[in-house]
Amino acid sequence: MTTEATLPTTSASPTARQVLTRARGIALALVVLLAAAVAIALVRSTTKHGSLDPRSADPSGSRAVAALLAGHGVHTRVVTTLDEARTAAGPDTTLLVAVPDLLTPGQQRQLRTSTAGSGGRTLLVAADTSVERLAPGVTADPVTSTDSLLAPDCALPAARRAGTADTGGIRYTTTHVTADACYPSDGLATLVRVPDATGHGDTVVLGAPDILLNEHLDEQGNASLALQLLGSRPHLVWYLPSLSDTSATAPGGQKSFVDLIPSGWLWGTLQLFVAAALAALWRARRLGPLVPEKLPVAIRASETAEGRARLYRRANARDRAAAALRSTTRTRLAPLVGVPTTQAHTPETLLPALSARLHGDGQQALHTLLFGPPPSDDAALITLADRLDALEREVRRP
């Protein structure tokens, strides 16, 4: 056993090039994800900038309808906070809520309290989950309209004068007997007007914002319907809900972390989880026992050993590698010391024979070497391999 001091040492630490090679796939995936996020942000910023904003001249903006209303003596004022919208509600005011689903449930209840008895008009644009709080008695159908261009088919004067318009979107049902249900699609209305208890004010629920957008205002009866819905009072308050509104975090209006995440990211994350689960099932599939296959060429034992060693290293399977080295060494040593191969892995039989061959010293050291615990790191694994090789050379020495 004196040859251990002269054994060469081998470095087990990966080189910088190996580290970069291993991390190349992860880095490439991160770059692709970052590029996709930037591309999506750019696309959304160019197509959705100023959406439903009466100050925006973009195709999705609403400056054109604001200009038409100004020509008819209707003053338009933009507000971005709930307090401003609640204060503005009154009998001579039309309050337009551009994206009511952005409001928290607490904000929706507060806004409904302010508008219910104001005597003015409240127009909700494409209200879905918020419609039952902002317009009690009106429910959004989960299936949207398949047609965009619809006929009024109701007694509401504004709708009859406007005629066909682009109102197809979210469809609604209502329990109010006196409500006007207009522009039906497959039997469900896409525009609902619910008068309040005083008979002076009302709430109008519009299933789609198309009649208010610059790019669609000059089509069909969109301009006529928009002017009549928004121009019935001298003042128009255009409420654009904002995430920076402090009322969103006030008591009764708190938003959870999930509420702050855009729905697109939630659906995207769900799709990634499904894809990962399918990939895991694909990688973990078992089609039956392995079938031995004759190799077309002869492979040297050294290449096979090196390939298996690389697999062990990639998986950090030092325990299995050490077990394989020890098992093979014990199998080769047993015949050399007169122990049957079937008893090569029994310490009580193999160790005394080895100790006698090595002049009776180091039984405890031999037990640790041949049957000990797995190495703690790569350096310890290399040291174990060197010591096993030295032991076998010592036993074979005549």
C-alpha positions as a Markdown table, in Angstrom:
| # | Residue | x | y | z |
|---|---|---|---|---|
| 1 | Met | 0.0 | 0.0 | 0.0 |
| 2 | Thr | 3.1 | 2.3 | 0.0 |
| 3 | Thr | 2.5 | 3.2 | -3.6 |
| 4 | Glu | -0.3 | 5.6 | -2.8 |
| 5 | Ala | 2.1 | 8.5 | -2.1 |
| 6 | Thr | 3.5 | 8.4 | -5.7 |
| 7 | Leu | 0.2 | 8.3 | -7.5 |
| 8 | Pro | -0.5 | 11.2 | -9.9 |
| 9 | Thr | -3.4 | 13.5 | -9.2 |
| 10 | Thr | -6.0 | 14.5 | -11.8 |
| 11 | Ser | -8.0 | 17.8 | -11.7 |
| 12 | Ala | -11.8 | 17.2 | -11.5 |
| 13 | Ser | -12.9 | 20.9 | -11.8 |
| 14 | Pro | -14.6 | 21.8 | -15.1 |
| 15 | Thr | -12.8 | 24.3 | -17.3 |
| 16 | Ala | -14.3 | 27.7 | -18.3 |
| 17 | Arg | -15.0 | 26.4 | -21.8 |
| 18 | Gln | -16.9 | 23.4 | -20.4 |
| 19 | Val | -19.0 | 25.8 | -18.2 |
| 20 | Leu | -19.8 | 28.0 | -21.1 |
| 21 | Thr | -20.7 | 25.0 | -23.3 |
| 22 | Arg | -23.1 | 23.6 | -20.6 |
| 23 | Ala | -24.8 | 27.0 | -20.1 |
| 24 | Arg | -25.1 | 27.8 | -23.8 |
| 25 | Gly | -28.6 | 26.2 | -24.2 |
| 26 | Ile | -30.0 | 28.0 | -21.2 |
| 27 | Ala | -28.5 | 31.3 | -22.3 |
| 28 | Leu | -30.0 | 30.9 | -25.8 |
| 29 | Ala | -33.4 | 30.1 | -24.3 |
| 30 | Leu | -33.3 | 33.3 | -22.2 |
| 31 | Val | -32.3 | 35.4 | -25.2 |
| 32 | Val | -35.2 | 34.0 | -27.2 |
| 33 | Leu | -37.6 | 34.7 | -24.4 |
| 34 | Leu | -36.3 | 38.2 | -24.0 |
| 35 | Ala | -36.5 | 38.9 | -27.7 |
| 36 | Ala | -40.1 | 37.5 | -27.8 |
| 37 | Ala | -41.1 | 39.7 | -24.8 |
| 38 | Val | -39.6 | 42.8 | -26.5 |
| 39 | Ala | -41.3 | 42.0 | -29.8 |
| 40 | Ile | -44.7 | 41.5 | -28.1 |
| 41 | Ala | -44.3 | 44.8 | -26.2 |
| 42 | Leu | -43.4 | 46.7 | -29.4 |
| 43 | Val | -46.4 | 45.2 | -31.2 |
| 44 | Arg | -48.8 | 46.0 | -28.4 |
| 45 | Ser | -47.4 | 49.5 | -28.0 |
| 46 | Thr | -48.0 | 50.3 | -31.6 |
| 47 | Thr | -51.4 | 48.8 | -32.0 |
| 48 | Lys | -53.0 | 49.6 | -28.6 |
| 49 | His | -51.5 | 53.1 | -27.9 |
| 50 | Gly | -54.3 | 55.4 | -26.8 |
| 51 | Ser | -57.0 | 52.8 | -27.1 |
| 52 | Leu | -60.4 | 54.5 | -26.4 |
| 53 | Asp | -58.7 | 57.7 | -25.5 |
| 54 | Pro | -60.6 | 60.8 | -26.8 |
| 55 | Arg | -57.3 | 62.6 | -27.1 |
| 56 | Ser | -55.7 | 60.0 | -29.4 |
| 57 | Ala | -55.8 | 60.2 | -33.2 |
| 58 | Asp | -54.6 | 56.5 | -33.5 |
| 59 | Pro | -56.9 | 54.1 | -35.2 |
| 60 | Ser | -57.9 | 52.7 | -31.8 |
| 61 | Gly | -58.3 | 56.2 | -30.3 |
| 62 | Ser | -61.5 | 58.2 | -30.0 |
| 63 | Arg | -60.6 | 61.8 | -30.9 |
| 64 | Ala | -63.0 | 61.8 | -33.9 |
| 65 | Val | -66.1 | 61.2 | -31.8 |
| 66 | Ala | -64.9 | 63.8 | -29.3 |
| 67 | Ala | -64.6 | 66.3 | -32.1 |
| 68 | Leu | -68.1 | 65.5 | -33.4 |
| 69 | Leu | -69.5 | 65.9 | -29.9 |
| 70 | Ala | -67.7 | 69.2 | -29.5 |
| 71 | Gly | -69.4 | 70.4 | -32.7 |
| 72 | His | -72.8 | 69.6 | -31.1 |
| 73 | Gly | -72.0 | 71.6 | -27.9 |
| 74 | Val | -71.0 | 68.6 | -25.7 |
| 75 | His | -67.9 | 69.2 | -23.6 |
| 76 | Thr | -65.7 | 66.2 | -23.1 |
| 77 | Arg | -63.4 | 65.8 | -20.0 |
| 78 | Val | -61.0 | 62.9 | -19.4 |
| 79 | Val | -60.6 | 61.6 | -15.9 |
| 80 | Thr | -58.4 | 58.7 | -14.7 |
| 81 | Thr | -59.3 | 58.3 | -11.0 |
| 82 | Leu | -62.4 | 56.9 | -9.3 |
| 83 | Asp | -62.8 | 59.9 | -7.1 |
| 84 | Glu | -63.0 | 62.2 | -10.2 |
| 85 | Ala | -65.5 | 59.9 | -11.9 |
| 86 | Arg | -67.7 | 59.7 | -8.8 |
| 87 | Thr | -67.7 | 63.5 | -8.3 |
| 88 | Ala | -68.5 | 64.1 | -11.9 |
| 89 | Ala | -71.7 | 62.0 | -11.9 |
| 90 | Gly | -74.8 | 64.2 | -12.2 |
| 91 | Pro | -78.1 | 64.7 | -14.1 |
| 92 | Asp | -76.4 | 66.8 | -16.8 |
| 93 | Thr | -73.5 | 64.4 | -17.3 |
| 94 | Thr | -72.8 | 61.3 | -19.3 |
| 95 | Leu | -70.2 | 59.1 | -17.6 |
| 96 | Leu | -68.4 | 56.8 | -20.0 |
| 97 | Val | -66.3 | 54.0 | -18.4 |
| 98 | Ala | -63.9 | 52.9 | -21.1 |
| 99 | Val | -62.6 | 49.6 | -19.6 |
| 100 | Pro | -64.8 | 48.8 | -16.6 |
| 101 | Asp | -63.2 | 45.3 | -16.1 |
| 102 | Leu | -60.0 | 47.1 | -14.9 |
| 103 | Leu | -61.8 | 48.3 | -11.8 |
| 104 | Thr | -61.5 | 46.2 | -8.7 |
| 105 | Pro | -64.8 | 44.9 | -7.2 |
| 106 | Gly | -64.6 | 47.5 | -4.5 |
| 107 | Gln | -64.2 | 50.3 | -7.0 |
| 108 | Gln | -67.1 | 48.9 | -9.0 |
| 109 | Arg | -69.4 | 49.0 | -6.0 |
| 110 | Gln | -68.3 | 52.6 | -5.2 |
| 111 | Leu | -68.9 | 53.8 | -8.7 |
| 112 | Arg | -72.3 | 52.1 | -8.8 |
| 113 | Thr | -73.3 | 53.8 | -5.6 |
| 114 | Ser | -72.4 | 57.2 | -7.1 |
| 115 | Thr | -74.2 | 56.7 | -10.4 |
| 116 | Ala | -77.3 | 54.8 | -9.4 |
| 117 | Gly | -79.3 | 57.9 | -8.3 |
| 118 | Ser | -77.5 | 60.7 | -10.1 |
| 119 | Gly | -80.1 | 61.1 | -12.8 |
| 120 | Gly | -77.4 | 61.0 | -15.5 |
| 121 | Arg | -76.3 | 58.4 | -18.0 |
| 122 | Thr | -73.6 | 55.8 | -17.4 |
| 123 | Leu | -72.1 | 54.1 | -20.5 |
| 124 | Leu | -70.2 | 50.9 | -19.9 |
| 125 | Val | -68.0 | 49.8 | -22.8 |
| 126 | Ala | -67.4 | 46.1 | -23.2 |
| 127 | Ala | -68.2 | 45.3 | -19.6 |
| 128 | Asp | -67.8 | 41.5 | -18.9 |
| 129 | Thr | -67.0 | 40.5 | -15.4 |
| 130 | Ser | -67.9 | 43.9 | -14.0 |
| 131 | Val | -71.3 | 44.3 | -15.6 |
| 132 | Glu | -73.3 | 42.6 | -12.7 |
| 133 | Arg | -71.9 | 45.1 | -10.2 |
| 134 | Leu | -72.1 | 48.2 | -12.4 |
| 135 | Ala | -75.5 | 47.3 | -13.9 |
| 136 | Pro | -77.3 | 44.9 | -11.6 |
| 137 | Gly | -79.8 | 42.7 | -13.4 |
| 138 | Val | -77.6 | 42.5 | -16.5 |
| 139 | Thr | -75.4 | 39.4 | -17.1 |
| 140 | Ala | -72.7 | 38.9 | -19.7 |
| 141 | Asp | -73.0 | 35.7 | -21.8 |
| 142 | Pro | -69.7 | 33.7 | -22.0 |
| 143 | Val | -70.1 | 33.4 | -25.8 |
| 144 | Thr | -69.4 | 36.5 | -27.8 |
| 145 | Ser | -71.2 | 37.6 | -31.0 |
| 146 | Thr | -69.9 | 36.0 | -34.2 |
| 147 | Asp | -71.1 | 39.0 | -36.2 |
| 148 | Ser | -69.8 | 42.5 | -35.9 |
| 149 | Leu | -72.4 | 44.4 | -38.0 |
| 150 | Leu | -75.9 | 44.1 | -36.5 |
| 151 | Ala | -79.3 | 45.6 | -36.9 |
| 152 | Pro | -81.1 | 47.4 | -34.0 |
| 153 | Asp | -84.3 | 45.3 | -33.8 |
| 154 | Cys | -85.6 | 47.3 | -30.8 |
| 155 | Ala | -87.7 | 50.3 | -29.9 |
| 156 | Leu | -84.9 | 52.5 | -28.6 |
| 157 | Pro | -85.1 | 55.7 | -30.7 |
| 158 | Ala | -81.4 | 56.2 | -30.8 |
| 159 | Ala | -80.8 | 52.8 | -32.2 |
| 160 | Arg | -83.7 | 53.0 | -34.7 |
| 161 | Arg | -82.4 | 56.3 | -36.0 |
| 162 | Ala | -78.8 | 55.0 | -36.3 |
| 163 | Gly | -79.7 | 51.7 | -38.0 |
| 164 | Thr | -77.1 | 49.1 | -38.6 |
| 165 | Ala | -73.9 | 49.5 | -36.5 |
| 166 | Asp | -70.8 | 47.7 | -35.4 |
| 167 | Thr | -72.0 | 46.6 | -32.0 |
| 168 | Gly | -71.2 | 42.9 | -32.2 |
| 169 | Gly | -69.1 | 41.8 | -29.2 |
| 170 | Ile | -70.1 | 40.7 | -25.7 |
| 171 | Arg | -73.8 | 39.6 | -25.5 |
| 172 | Tyr | -76.0 | 40.3 | -22.5 |
| 173 | Thr | -79.2 | 39.2 | -20.9 |
| 174 | Thr | -81.3 | 41.3 | -18.5 |
| 175 | Thr | -84.0 | 40.7 | -15.9 |
| 176 | His | -85.3 | 44.3 | -16.2 |
| 177 | Val | -88.8 | 44.4 | -17.8 |
| 178 | Thr | -88.4 | 48.0 | -18.9 |
| 179 | Ala | -84.9 | 47.6 | -20.4 |
| 180 | Asp | -84.2 | 48.1 | -24.1 |
| 181 | Ala | -82.3 | 45.2 | -25.6 |
| 182 | Cys | -80.9 | 46.2 | -29.0 |
| 183 | Tyr | -78.7 | 44.8 | -31.7 |
| 184 | Pro | -79.3 | 41.1 | -31.0 |
| 185 | Ser | -77.0 | 38.4 | -32.0 |
| 186 | Asp | -78.5 | 34.9 | -31.9 |
| 187 | Gly | -81.2 | 36.2 | -29.6 |
| 188 | Leu | -79.0 | 38.0 | -27.1 |
| 189 | Ala | -78.5 | 41.8 | -27.1 |
| 190 | Thr | -75.2 | 43.5 | -27.6 |
| 191 | Leu | -76.6 | 46.9 | -26.4 |
| 192 | Val | -78.8 | 47.2 | -23.3 |
| 193 | Arg | -80.3 | 50.3 | -21.8 |
| 194 | Val | -81.6 | 50.1 | -18.2 |
| 195 | Pro | -83.5 | 53.1 | -16.9 |
| 196 | Asp | -83.0 | 54.0 | -13.2 |
| 197 | Ala | -85.7 | 54.1 | -10.6 |
| 198 | Thr | -86.3 | 57.9 | -11.0 |
| 199 | Gly | -86.9 | 57.6 | -14.8 |
| 200 | His | -84.4 | 60.5 | -15.5 |
| 201 | Gly | -81.2 | 58.6 | -15.7 |
| 202 | Asp | -80.1 | 55.3 | -17.2 |
| 203 | Thr | -77.2 | 52.8 | -17.7 |
| 204 | Val | -76.2 | 51.7 | -21.1 |
| 205 | Val | -74.1 | 48.6 | -21.6 |
| 206 | Leu | -72.3 | 48.4 | -25.0 |
| 207 | Gly | -70.8 | 45.1 | -26.0 |
| 208 | Ala | -68.0 | 46.4 | -28.2 |
| 209 | Pro | -66.1 | 49.7 | -28.5 |
| 210 | Asp | -66.1 | 49.8 | -32.3 |
| 211 | Ile | -68.6 | 52.6 | -32.8 |
| 212 | Leu | -66.3 | 54.9 | -30.7 |
| 213 | Leu | -63.0 | 54.1 | -32.5 |
| 214 | Asn | -61.5 | 56.5 | -35.1 |
| 215 | Glu | -61.1 | 53.7 | -37.7 |
| 216 | His | -64.8 | 52.6 | -37.6 |
| 217 | Leu | -66.6 | 55.9 | -36.8 |
| 218 | Asp | -67.5 | 56.6 | -40.5 |
| 219 | Glu | -68.9 | 53.2 | -41.1 |
| 220 | Gln | -72.6 | 52.2 | -41.2 |
| 221 | Gly | -74.5 | 54.0 | -38.4 |
| 222 | Asn | -71.6 | 54.1 | -35.9 |
| 223 | Ala | -71.3 | 57.9 | -35.8 |
| 224 | Ser | -75.0 | 58.4 | -35.4 |
| 225 | Leu | -75.3 | 55.8 | -32.6 |
| 226 | Ala | -72.2 | 57.2 | -30.8 |
| 227 | Leu | -73.4 | 60.8 | -30.9 |
| 228 | Gln | -76.9 | 59.9 | -29.6 |
| 229 | Leu | -75.5 | 57.7 | -26.8 |
| 230 | Leu | -72.9 | 60.2 | -25.7 |
| 231 | Gly | -74.6 | 63.5 | -26.6 |
| 232 | Ser | -77.8 | 63.3 | -24.6 |
| 233 | Arg | -76.3 | 65.6 | -21.9 |
| 234 | Pro | -74.2 | 68.7 | -22.2 |
| 235 | His | -71.2 | 67.2 | -20.3 |
| 236 | Leu | -69.3 | 64.0 | -21.1 |
| 237 | Val | -66.9 | 62.6 | -18.6 |
| 238 | Trp | -64.6 | 60.0 | -20.2 |
| 239 | Tyr | -63.3 | 57.7 | -17.5 |
| 240 | Leu | -60.1 | 55.9 | -18.3 |
| 241 | Pro | -59.4 | 53.6 | -15.4 |
| 242 | Ser | -55.7 | 53.6 | -14.4 |
| 243 | Leu | -53.6 | 51.1 | -12.4 |
| 244 | Ser | -52.0 | 54.1 | -10.7 |
| 245 | Asp | -55.3 | 55.1 | -9.1 |
| 246 | Thr | -54.8 | 55.0 | -5.3 |
| 247 | Ser | -58.4 | 53.8 | -4.8 |
| 248 | Ala | -57.4 | 50.4 | -6.2 |
| 249 | Thr | -55.3 | 49.7 | -3.1 |
| 250 | Ala | -57.6 | 51.3 | -0.6 |
| 251 | Pro | -59.6 | 49.2 | 1.9 |
| 252 | Gly | -62.3 | 47.3 | 0.0 |
| 253 | Gly | -60.5 | 47.8 | -3.3 |
| 254 | Gln | -57.3 | 45.8 | -2.8 |
| 255 | Lys | -55.9 | 43.8 | -5.7 |
| 256 | Ser | -54.2 | 40.5 | -5.3 |
| 257 | Phe | -51.0 | 39.7 | -7.1 |
| 258 | Val | -52.9 | 37.6 | -9.6 |
| 259 | Asp | -55.3 | 40.5 | -10.4 |
| 260 | Leu | -52.3 | 42.6 | -11.4 |
| 261 | Ile | -51.0 | 40.1 | -13.9 |
| 262 | Pro | -52.4 | 40.6 | -17.4 |
| 263 | Ser | -54.6 | 37.7 | -18.5 |
| 264 | Gly | -52.3 | 37.0 | -21.5 |
| 265 | Trp | -49.5 | 36.2 | -19.2 |
| 266 | Leu | -51.7 | 33.9 | -17.1 |
| 267 | Trp | -52.8 | 32.0 | -20.2 |
| 268 | Gly | -49.3 | 31.9 | -21.5 |
| 269 | Thr | -48.0 | 30.4 | -18.3 |
| 270 | Leu | -50.7 | 27.8 | -18.3 |
| 271 | Gln | -49.7 | 26.8 | -21.8 |
| 272 | Leu | -46.1 | 26.5 | -20.8 |
| 273 | Phe | -47.1 | 24.2 | -17.9 |
| 274 | Val | -49.1 | 22.0 | -20.2 |
| 275 | Ala | -46.2 | 21.9 | -22.7 |
| 276 | Ala | -43.8 | 21.0 | -19.9 |
| 277 | Ala | -46.1 | 18.2 | -18.7 |
| 278 | Leu | -46.4 | 16.8 | -22.2 |
| 279 | Ala | -42.7 | 16.9 | -22.7 |
| 280 | Ala | -42.1 | 15.2 | -19.4 |
| 281 | Leu | -44.6 | 12.4 | -20.4 |
| 282 | Trp | -42.8 | 12.1 | -23.7 |
| 283 | Arg | -39.4 | 11.8 | -22.2 |
| 284 | Ala | -40.5 | 9.5 | -19.4 |
| 285 | Arg | -42.5 | 7.1 | -21.6 |
| 286 | Arg | -41.8 | 3.4 | -21.2 |
| 287 | Leu | -42.6 | 1.1 | -24.1 |
| 288 | Gly | -41.4 | -2.1 | -22.6 |
| 289 | Pro | -38.1 | -3.8 | -21.6 |
| 290 | Leu | -34.9 | -2.9 | -23.4 |
| 291 | Val | -34.0 | -5.1 | -26.3 |
| 292 | Pro | -30.4 | -6.0 | -26.8 |
| 293 | Glu | -29.1 | -5.0 | -30.2 |
| 294 | Lys | -26.0 | -6.1 | -32.1 |
| 295 | Leu | -23.7 | -3.2 | -32.8 |
| 296 | Pro | -22.7 | -2.8 | -36.4 |
| 297 | Val | -19.1 | -2.2 | -35.4 |
| 298 | Ala | -16.8 | -3.3 | -32.6 |
| 299 | Ile | -16.3 | -0.7 | -29.9 |
| 300 | Arg | -13.2 | -0.7 | -27.8 |
| 301 | Ala | -13.7 | -1.2 | -24.1 |
| 302 | Ser | -11.9 | 2.0 | -23.3 |
| 303 | Glu | -14.3 | 4.0 | -25.4 |
| 304 | Thr | -17.3 | 2.3 | -23.6 |
| 305 | Ala | -15.8 | 3.0 | -20.2 |
| 306 | Glu | -15.1 | 6.7 | -21.2 |
| 307 | Gly | -18.6 | 7.1 | -22.5 |
| 308 | Arg | -20.2 | 5.7 | -19.3 |
| 309 | Ala | -17.9 | 7.9 | -17.2 |
| 310 | Arg | -19.0 | 11.0 | -19.0 |
| 311 | Leu | -22.6 | 10.1 | -18.4 |
| 312 | Tyr | -21.9 | 9.6 | -14.7 |
| 313 | Arg | -20.2 | 12.9 | -14.6 |
| 314 | Arg | -23.0 | 14.8 | -16.4 |
| 315 | Ala | -25.5 | 13.3 | -13.9 |
| 316 | Asn | -23.2 | 13.9 | -10.9 |
| 317 | Ala | -23.7 | 10.2 | -10.1 |
| 318 | Arg | -20.6 | 9.8 | -8.0 |
| 319 | Asp | -22.3 | 7.1 | -5.9 |
| 320 | Arg | -23.0 | 4.9 | -8.8 |
| 321 | Ala | -19.6 | 5.4 | -10.4 |
| 322 | Ala | -17.9 | 4.6 | -7.1 |
| 323 | Ala | -20.1 | 1.5 | -6.7 |
| 324 | Ala | -19.2 | 0.3 | -10.2 |
| 325 | Leu | -15.5 | 0.8 | -9.6 |
| 326 | Arg | -15.6 | -1.1 | -6.3 |
| 327 | Ser | -17.7 | -3.9 | -7.6 |
| 328 | Thr | -15.4 | -4.4 | -10.6 |
| 329 | Thr | -12.3 | -4.3 | -8.4 |
| 330 | Arg | -13.7 | -6.9 | -5.9 |
| 331 | Thr | -14.7 | -9.2 | -8.8 |
| 332 | Arg | -11.1 | -9.1 | -10.2 |
| 333 | Leu | -9.4 | -9.4 | -6.8 |
| 334 | Ala | -11.4 | -12.4 | -5.5 |
| 335 | Pro | -9.8 | -15.1 | -7.8 |
| 336 | Leu | -6.4 | -13.6 | -7.1 |
| 337 | Val | -6.7 | -14.3 | -3.4 |
| 338 | Gly | -8.5 | -17.7 | -3.7 |
| 339 | Val | -12.1 | -16.4 | -3.0 |
| 340 | Pro | -14.9 | -17.7 | -5.3 |
| 341 | Thr | -16.4 | -15.0 | -7.5 |
| 342 | Thr | -19.8 | -15.5 | -5.9 |
| 343 | Gln | -18.3 | -14.4 | -2.5 |
| 344 | Ala | -16.4 | -11.4 | -4.0 |
| 345 | His | -18.9 | -9.0 | -2.5 |
| 346 | Thr | -19.0 | -10.4 | 1.0 |
| 347 | Pro | -16.7 | -8.5 | 3.3 |
| 348 | Glu | -16.4 | -11.4 | 5.8 |
| 349 | Thr | -14.9 | -13.6 | 3.1 |
| 350 | Leu | -13.0 | -11.2 | 0.9 |
| 351 | Leu | -11.3 | -9.0 | 3.4 |
| 352 | Pro | -9.4 | -11.7 | 5.5 |
| 353 | Ala | -8.1 | -13.2 | 2.3 |
| 354 | Leu | -6.9 | -9.9 | 1.0 |
| 355 | Ser | -5.3 | -9.0 | 4.4 |
| 356 | Ala | -3.4 | -12.3 | 4.4 |
| 357 | Arg | -2.2 | -11.6 | 0.9 |
| 358 | Leu | -1.0 | -8.2 | 2.0 |
| 359 | His | 0.7 | -9.5 | 5.1 |
| 360 | Gly | -2.2 | -8.9 | 7.5 |
| 361 | Asp | -2.3 | -5.1 | 7.7 |
| 362 | Gly | -5.0 | -2.7 | 6.9 |
| 363 | Gln | -8.3 | -4.7 | 7.2 |
| 364 | Gln | -10.2 | -1.6 | 8.3 |
| 365 | Ala | -8.6 | 0.4 | 5.6 |
| 366 | Leu | -9.5 | -2.3 | 3.1 |
| 367 | His | -13.1 | -2.3 | 4.3 |
| 368 | Thr | -13.3 | 1.5 | 3.8 |
| 369 | Leu | -11.7 | 1.3 | 0.4 |
| 370 | Leu | -13.8 | -1.6 | -1.0 |
| 371 | Phe | -17.1 | -1.2 | 0.9 |
| 372 | Gly | -17.0 | 2.4 | 2.2 |
| 373 | Pro | -19.4 | 5.3 | 1.6 |
| 374 | Pro | -19.6 | 7.1 | -1.7 |
| 375 | Pro | -17.1 | 10.0 | -2.3 |
| 376 | Ser | -18.3 | 13.5 | -1.5 |
| 377 | Asp | -16.9 | 15.2 | -4.6 |
| 378 | Asp | -15.1 | 14.5 | -7.9 |
| 379 | Ala | -11.7 | 14.8 | -6.4 |
| 380 | Ala | -12.5 | 12.1 | -3.8 |
| 381 | Leu | -13.9 | 9.9 | -6.6 |
| 382 | Ile | -10.6 | 10.2 | -8.6 |
| 383 | Thr | -8.6 | 9.5 | -5.4 |
| 384 | Leu | -10.8 | 6.3 | -4.8 |
| 385 | Ala | -10.1 | 5.1 | -8.4 |
| 386 | Asp | -6.4 | 5.7 | -7.9 |
| 387 | Arg | -6.4 | 3.7 | -4.6 |
| 388 | Leu | -8.3 | 0.8 | -6.1 |
| 389 | Asp | -5.9 | 0.7 | -9.0 |
| 390 | Ala | -3.0 | 0.7 | -6.6 |
| 391 | Leu | -4.5 | -2.1 | -4.5 |
| 392 | Glu | -5.1 | -4.3 | -7.5 |
| 393 | Arg | -1.4 | -3.8 | -8.6 |
| 394 | Glu | -0.3 | -4.6 | -5.1 |
| 395 | Val | -2.3 | -7.9 | -5.1 |
| 396 | Arg | -1.0 | -8.9 | -8.5 |
| 397 | Arg | 2.6 | -8.3 | -7.6 |
| 398 | Pro | 4.4 | -11.7 | -7.3 |
